[in-house]
Amino acid sequence: MKIVNGSRERAEQFQAGGGFGLEAAPYLVIGFVDPGAPPPLLQVDPWRRGGCWVACHDVDTNFEAEVHRFPDLQPFAAHHAAMLAGFVRARVLEIRGFFIHCEAGVSRSAGCAAALEEYFGQDSARWFTRCHPNQIVLRELRAAFGLPPHRP
């Protein structure tokens, strides 16, 4: 399964087969947007088979214990992970790839991409060398997909 990630800006420019690392083949979009922000305006793409967006702040484990002090923060949670896992499982047989985005393309989307690669039995190491995967997103998605909490 081919998995590509990027920023909101890249999502608005993305088309399968358009030089973004995802061949012209059926794919799904998974997006992370800040609460209150609309999803990006995607290009018309006949290869896109659907999309699922999560509104959550980019809160990582280094700040997790302090979230209760900021009632407006909405971190990624188990219910978000269950929704994404259900979306992937329901559509996986009709696609050959994913485009995953968040605001900057380095944290929430990378955590999701790493979890998806692990779910599909692929090596997720590249996400830890070129990005900074959000550890809450990664942890919750690993749990939702029934994966061990840490890479073997």
Buried (B, 14 or more C-beta within 10 A) or exposed (E): BBBBBBBBEBBBBBBBEEEBBBEEEBBBBBBBBBEEEEBBEBEEBEBBBBBBBBBBBBBBEEBEEEBEEEEEBBBBEEEBBBEBBEBBEEBBEEBBBBBBBBBBBBBBBBBBBBBBBBBBEBEBEBBEEEBEBBBBBBBBBBBBBEBEEEEE
